């Protein structure tokens, strides 16, 4: 346990920050899972917001947020291409 007054204050501050970071991290994890499971532009937008918020609060580094956003965007693009291909094939078959 902390002995000095400043150490006690630091412990209180660290506990508050830990709780905030935990909430941000949980929201981020949930948004990323949803965006990967159900690929859509709406889920991508929510994941982007969660990543930006986590980076802004310092929970994850900004470069990591950018990298994850890029990978999610690629998922959406490949999903759109796959859907378009399925539609074209279905139209050809009649």
Long-range contacts (C-beta under 8 A, 24 or more apart in sequence): 20-57, 21-57, 21-59, 24-50, 24-53, 24-54, 24-57, 24-59, 25-54, 25-59, 27-53, 28-53, 28-54, 28-59, 28-60, 32-68, 32-72, 35-72, 35-75, 36-72, 36-75, 39-75, 39-76, 39-79, 40-76, 41-76, 44-72, 44-73, 44-76, 47-72, 48-72
